[in-house]
């Protein structure tokens, strides 16, 4: 195999073109070459192709910050993965995920656990890595903190809520709208769930926390929800 296919943005605001690219035959000592089995289209990818982000590279470029697949080759200094491993690459700075092959720095590649297939790994890494960054670097949550998460039944909200509960061992208050979403969150293991269509959220939060409120509120909804979080 001497070439591979890539989806290329050749003109801002236009459809991507499928082009043939030459296979990279030599990689640097700290790089990993991956055969892509799954990629994802995130909102940032769409915005870059529309010219709506300042961090978009000049055309032509291959979009895609995420690629999951099998390691084809590793540089001499790479020890975290080996040839044949299932991995997911998070390549925000150079992109390139929407292609059959990608070469990335070793610190942008992560092993995929057996419990996930490659499509699941590609589809979840952005939400969960964003969640960890928000909770650890911005909110600086501590074990036992009360953390409120709005929109907790959606993809981003659920990732934040699960990360806070399972990784940082916080006491999560999951907020949603509707009985079906309420029941879904209970099934996911959350024991403090608020349905915003029933009662006053602020009063319910104070009751759940013994009057102290929450240490951190993560709002992914906005509008009136943000105002309630500020209380």
Number of C-alpha atoms within 10 A of each C-alpha: 5 9 13 16 16 22 20 21 21 16 16 16 14 10 13 18 14 14 13 15 14 11 14 13 8 11 16 15 13 15 21 26 26 28 21 23 18 21 25 19 15 14 8 17 19 15 16 21 24 16 16 14 13 8 12 19 16 12 12 12 20 24 28 24 23 29 33 32 28 22 24 17 20 25 17 12 11 17 10 11 17 17 13 13 15 23 25 28 31 24 20 15 10 16 22 24 29 24 24 22 26 26 24 22 19 20 14 15 25 18 18 20 11 8 8 11 14 22 16 14 25 25 19 16 19 17 15 20 14 14 22 19 13 15 21 14 10 9 15 13 19 17 12 14 17 24 24 27 28 27 22 29 22 14 12 19 24 21 23 31 30 22 19 27 21 11 11 18 16 21 23 26 24 26 26 24 16 13 14 11 19 21 14 15 22 13 10 11 11 18 13 17 24 26 19 18 11 11 10 12 17 15 11 18 22 13 12 17 14 9 11 11 19 19 16 19 21 20 21 16 15 12 9 8 16 15 10 14 19 10 9
